Amino acid sequence: MGISGSWVPVLDRDLRDDVVVRVRLGHEVVDRYLEFVAIRSRPNTLIAVGFDLKVFFTAVPKDPAAVTTADVFAFLTAQRAPRRGAKVVRLEDGESGLSARTIKRRLSSVSGLFGYLLACGEPGIERNPVPYGMSTRAPSQRRGAGPALIRTPRTLPRVLNPGEVDAFVAALRTHRDRAMAFAMLFGGLRRCEVLGLRKQDVNPGTRRVFVADGKGGAQRHVPVSGRFFTALGDYLAFERPEECDTEFLFVALKGPHRGGPLSAYGLDEIVQNARERAGLPRLTCHQLRHTCLTRLREAGMPLEALQHQAGHRNIETTRIYTHLTDEWLTGQYVAAMATIDVDLAKLSRRGRP
């Protein structure tokens, strides 16, 4: 049973080898759901869901059984309220509140909680208070659930130009850091996939790596540039501590955690520091991955091959890389128009008396 009346969620995390394995908010029902999430999701997903639920129940300090759809709409309104003044908006979406993606993720976390409680037959939970969307048709005309409650913009991935890539790589200070960057830049690996690599997962002979635990638990073999294997060889020969006993490939090189698996925070800090040294305004691990996949598509890699390289379950996710850089599009347009101009000239000559 849940706790009646209002409550104040407090985010509490349990760590094992610097990895979050349990998240609690101090409510029996909510914590039971978080235990379920921990079983089926990655640590980062668990943390995100826990934080989303903390934000929601801080704004709506009610027992889950008392939450109504009106509470959800009030939460939605509060999340969209201006954060730095009504006249200050983000350039990418023109919004002054939280981004649509963030709000949608938080509503998804709340909806997941109530979906779980409904499936479990939790007393007092009769329906999911998070609606899918707002229908614009009369009941007799409805064929689906209606438009989505939160519309998220379909923005194109930001990629680095060659000069930015060179500046970033030059700012990396160790062979280990370059190897990790090359895995994302030339292999398209996700941050978690880089950190999850083990010694037995890399095959220098075939220039491939085995991703044992990709997104959604999917596995795949992917080719990676020889530059990655060169940097990796230098890291293993000169930098990786001999005394470390972890199976993971990339480890901390100094400090109290020397020899232990490198954390996501550690990799983010490496990228952030190199970005600042290179004088780049913005750069993330995911942008390195986006850069790789975009350049591969520009070079003519078929969409199905790119889907496997990226580890996408749905090829529709991969189609975003058909929206390529302006230079590529311009070149394709000029070539196509040249062919059209030739055809038009031939037709014009045929039509002359």
Helices and strands as residue ranges (DSSP letters): E 12-16, E 19-24, H 28-40, H 43-59, G 64-66, H 69-79, H 100-120, G 139-141, H 162-171, H 175-185, H 191-195, G 199-201, E 202-203, E 208-211, G 215-217, E 220-223, H 226-238, H 264-278, H 285-298, H 303-310, H 315-318, G 319-322, H 326-350
